[in-house]
Amino acid sequence: MDSSIINLWPLLGVAVIVVGFILRFNPFVVVVVTALVTAALAGFPVQKVLAELGTGFVKTRNLPLILVLPLAVIGLLERHGLRQHAQNWIGHIKSATTGRLLIVYLGARQLTAAIGLTSLGGHPQMVRPLLAPMAEGATETRYGKLPEALRYRLRAFSAATDNVGLFFGEDIFVAFGAIVLMTTFLHEAGVDVEPIHVAVWGIPTAICAFLIHSYRLHRLDQYIAKEMANAPSAASTTREGGAA
C-alpha cells in the first residue's frame, strides 16, 4: 500500500460517538467504544490500545476529585442563598434586562476564553448558581412572577449563551487543543500553517457568533415582553401579594 495514502477509516469513530449520544447511551461506554473502534480501524494492536487506556486512567484518576470539590463548594453557597442574593442584586439594576445581561456575559465569556481562561464560566459553577437566577431576577423585576415555561426558557438561553461564548472564544486561543489538532492534521496532509494563523482566522467567526447570538438575545427581550403581556393575571397577582 502506498504510504502517502491517508487512512480515513478511523474517522468512523466520529459517527460512532454521534450515534451513541443521539441514542442516549452511557457517555463513558460511548467514549470507550469509540476509542476501541477508532483504534481498530487505524490498525493499532490490542495490547497498545489497552496500554493507552491504562495510562490515561492512571494520569486522570484524581480528575473526579478536582471536579467534585468545586461543586461541593458551589452547592454549599447555594444552600446559604447564593441564588437569592444574585436575583436580589440584579433586581436593583432597573435598566437590566435578560437580553442585556446575557449579551454582557456572552462578551465576557468569549474574551476570557480567547485568552485561555475557559474555567471562569461553565454550567455548574456559573450558569446554574449565578447567571440563570440573575436572568430570572431581571425579568421578575420588570414583569412580576414568571410562568414556568418562560422560566425554563431563560435558563436554556443562559446555558446556550455560555456554550456559544466558550465554543467560539476558545477557538481564538492559540494553545487550544482543537487548533493544535487542526494544524497537525494539515501538516500531515502537506499544508504548512502556523497555529497563530488558525487562531487569527477564528476571530471573524467569533465576531459573527457574537453578533448573531446578541441579536437572538435582543429578540428574547421582545419575546418576554410579548409573553408577559399575554399573562397579566400572573403579574397582577404578584403585585397584589407584594402590596399586601
N, C-alpha and C positions, 0 to 999 in steps of 0.2 A: 504493500500500500504506500502511496506517495505520502511522505511525511509532511508535505506542505498543505495537505487537505485537512481542514478543520473538522473535528468530530462534533456535530451539533446534536447528537442524540442525548447527551446529558441535559440539554435544555428541557427535555420532557419532565424533568423534576419540577419545573415551574408549574406545569399542568397538573401534576400530582398534588402539589400543595394548594393550588387554587380549588381543585375539585374537593379536596379534603375539608377546606374551610367552608365551601358552599354547602356541603353535606353536614356541616357542624360536627365533625368528628373531634375527638380529643386533640387539642393542639400539639401536645407532646408526642402523641402517636403519629400525627401527620408529619411533623418535622423529622422524626426518626425514620419513618418510611421513605420520605422524600430523600433524605441523605443516603439511604441504602440503595434506592432506585438510581439516583444520580451517580453514585459510586460504581454501581454495576454497569451502567451504560457507558461510563468512562473507562471501564476495563480495570478498575482497581481490584487488587486481590482482597479476599475476605479478611485476611489477617491484618492488612493495613487499615481497613475500614474500622475494625474492632479496636485497633490500637489508637486510632484518631479519636474515636468516641470515648475511650477510656481517658485519654489525655485531656480532652475537653471537659469531661466530668470532674477530673481532679482539679483543673485550673479554676473552675467556676463553682466549686462546692460551697464557697462562702457567699455566693451571689444571693441565695434566698434570704440570708441574714441581713445583707445590705438593703434589700428591698423591703423586708418586713419591719425593720426598726423605724424608718421614717413613717410608714403607715400607722404604726402604733402611736407615734407622737402626734400625728395629724388626727387620729381617732380620739386621743385624749383632749386635744384642743377643741374638737367638735363637741365633745361631751360637755365642755365648760363654756359653750356658747359662741364658738368662732363664727358659725354661720349667721347667728342672730346679730353679732357685732358687725359683720360685713354688710348685712342688709340695712341695719340702722345707720351705718356710716354713709353708705351711698344714698340713703334716703334724705340726708341733709343737703345733698347737692341738687338743687331744684332743676338745673339745666341738664342733668344727666338723663339720658335715655338708654335703653338696652342697646340700640344700634350704635350710638356714640361710644358707649363703654366698650363694646366688643371691637369696634374699629381701633380704639386706642390699644387694646390688648393685642389685637392682630399685628399692629405695627411693632409693638414692643417684643412680641414673640418672634417675629421674623428677624428683627435686628439682633436680638440676643442669640438666636440660633445661628445667624450668619457669622458670629464670632466664636462659635463652638459651645456656647452656654445652653445646651439643649435641656439640661436638667432643671432649669429655673421654672419651667412650666410643667404641664402634664395633667392628666385627668385626676389621678388620686391626690396629688399634692397641691393642685391649683384650681382645677375646674370644679370639682365637687365641693371642697370646703369654702372657696372664695368667689370664683368667677360666676358660677351659676347662681348662688344666693344674691350676689350683687346685681346680676341681671334681673332677677325676680324682684328684688327690693326697689330698683329704679322704676320698674313698671308698676308695682303696687303703690308707690308714692304718687304716681300720676293718676291711676285709674281705680285703685282700691283692690279688693280681693280678686284673684285671678282664677279663671276656670282651669280645671286640671289639665285639659288638652293643651291650653296655651302655656301653662307652667312647664309641661314636658317639652313643648316646642322650644322654649327659651333654653332649657337645659341641653337640648340637642344642638342648638345653634352655638351655645357656649363650647361644647365639646368639639364641634366642627371647626370653630374658629381656632382653637388650639391646634387641631390637626393641620389645618391649612398653613398657619403660621410656622409650625415646625417643619412641615414637609418641604415647603418652598424656601424657607430660610436656611435650613442646613445645607441645601444644595450650593450655597454660596461659600460655605466653609471649605477651604482648600484641603483640609485634612479629613474631610468626611469620608466614611468608608465607601459610599457609592461612587464618589469621584475617583478614588484610588482604583476601584474595581473597573470603572469605565476606561480609565487611562491605561490600565494594564491590558485589558482586552484589546484596545485599539493598537497598543504597541505590538501585541502578538499577531495582530492582523496586518502589521506593516504600516500603520498610521502613527506617525510621531506627533504627539500632542502632550503638552505640559498640564499638570493638574490646575495650575493657576488660570490657564486659558479656559478650561471647562468651568471653573468656578465663576469666572467673569461673565461667561455667557449664560450663567444661571441667573444673573441679575435681572435682565429683561423679563424672564419668566416669573421671577419673584414679584416684580413690579406689577405685571399683568394680573397675577394671582391676588395681589393686594387690592387692586382697583376693582376687579370683578367681585371679590367677596365683600368688599366695602359697599358696593352697590347692592348686593344681596342683603346686607345688614341694614342699609338705608331703607330698603323695601320692607324689612322686618318691622321697623318702626311704624310704617304705614299700615302694615297688616295688623299690628297690635291695636292701633287706634281704631281700625275698622271693626275688629272683633269685639273690643270693649264697648264700642258704640252700639253694637247689637246685643249687648248683655248689660243693660243699665240696672237691672234688678240686683245683680251681684255687687256692683259698685255702690248703689244706694244703700244696700244692706250694711255694707262695711262702714259707710259714713254715719248711718244711724247708730250703729253699735259703738262707734268712736265717740259720738256726741253723748250717748247715754253714759 
